[in-house]
Amino acid sequence: MGAVGRRVAVYGGDERQVERFDLPDVVFFKSSRFGGNGELRRFENAIRSGTICEVIILRKWNGHAGTSKVRRLCRQLGVTYRVE
């Protein structure tokens, strides 16, 4: 999965969504609907810090603005992402 200390991040919904993924080191970030805009800023900072190696965006649980922002940031930094 990459270097030690690098994780997969799931963005969207609430903590119950993480149970769908059988991954060893997943960090979860709530969508703005569930966690406010502070959660999105925290997520952006985690991506910029280099500790996130892949992002999974849960489309059903996010607004267009948040999803677009995360996709753009991932492309800029070369972080792999997928939208489900």
C-alpha positions as CSV (number, residue, x, y, z in Angstrom):
1,M,0.0,0.0,0.0
2,G,2.9,2.4,0.1
3,A,5.3,3.7,2.7
4,V,4.8,3.1,6.4
5,G,2.7,5.8,8.0
6,R,0.7,6.5,4.8
7,R,-3.0,5.8,4.9
8,V,-6.1,5.5,2.9
9,A,-8.6,8.3,3.6
10,V,-12.4,8.0,3.2
11,Y,-14.3,11.2,2.8
12,G,-18.0,11.4,3.2
13,G,-21.0,10.6,5.3
14,D,-20.3,9.5,8.9
15,E,-18.2,6.9,10.6
16,R,-20.5,4.0,9.7
17,Q,-19.4,4.3,6.0
18,V,-15.9,3.1,6.9
19,E,-17.1,-0.4,7.7
20,R,-17.6,-1.0,4.0
21,F,-13.9,-1.0,3.4
22,D,-11.7,-3.9,4.6
23,L,-8.4,-1.9,4.7
24,P,-5.8,-2.0,7.5
25,D,-5.1,1.7,8.0
26,V,-8.1,3.9,7.1
27,V,-8.7,7.4,8.4
28,F,-12.2,8.8,8.1
29,F,-13.2,12.4,7.4
30,K,-16.9,13.4,7.6
31,S,-18.6,15.3,4.9
32,S,-19.5,18.9,5.6
33,R,-23.1,17.8,6.2
34,F,-22.0,15.6,9.1
35,G,-18.9,17.4,10.3
36,G,-19.0,21.0,9.2
37,N,-16.4,22.8,7.1
38,G,-13.7,22.3,9.7
39,E,-13.6,18.6,8.9
40,L,-13.0,19.4,5.2
41,R,-10.1,21.7,6.2
42,R,-8.7,19.0,8.4
43,F,-8.9,16.6,5.5
44,E,-7.2,19.0,3.1
45,N,-4.3,19.5,5.6
46,A,-3.9,15.7,6.0
47,I,-3.6,15.3,2.2
48,R,-1.1,18.2,2.0
49,S,1.0,16.7,4.8
50,G,1.8,13.6,2.7
51,T,0.4,11.0,5.1
52,I,-2.5,10.1,2.8
53,C,-1.6,7.8,-0.1
54,E,-5.2,7.2,-1.5
55,V,-8.5,8.9,-1.1
56,I,-11.9,7.3,-1.4
57,I,-14.7,9.9,-2.0
58,L,-18.2,8.6,-1.1
59,R,-20.3,10.5,-3.7
60,K,-23.6,9.8,-2.1
61,W,-22.7,11.5,1.1
62,N,-21.0,14.7,-0.2
63,G,-22.0,17.9,-1.8
64,H,-20.6,18.9,-5.2
65,A,-18.4,21.6,-3.8
66,G,-16.6,19.4,-1.3
67,T,-16.1,16.6,-3.8
68,S,-14.7,19.0,-6.4
69,K,-12.4,20.6,-3.9
70,V,-11.0,17.2,-2.8
71,R,-10.6,15.9,-6.4
72,R,-8.8,19.0,-7.4
73,L,-6.4,18.9,-4.5
74,C,-5.7,15.2,-5.1
75,R,-4.9,15.9,-8.8
76,Q,-2.6,18.8,-7.8
77,L,-0.6,16.7,-5.3
78,G,-0.6,13.4,-7.3
79,V,-2.7,11.6,-4.7
80,T,-4.6,8.6,-6.1
81,Y,-8.4,9.0,-5.6
82,R,-11.6,7.2,-6.6
83,V,-15.2,8.2,-6.3
84,E,-17.7,5.6,-5.2
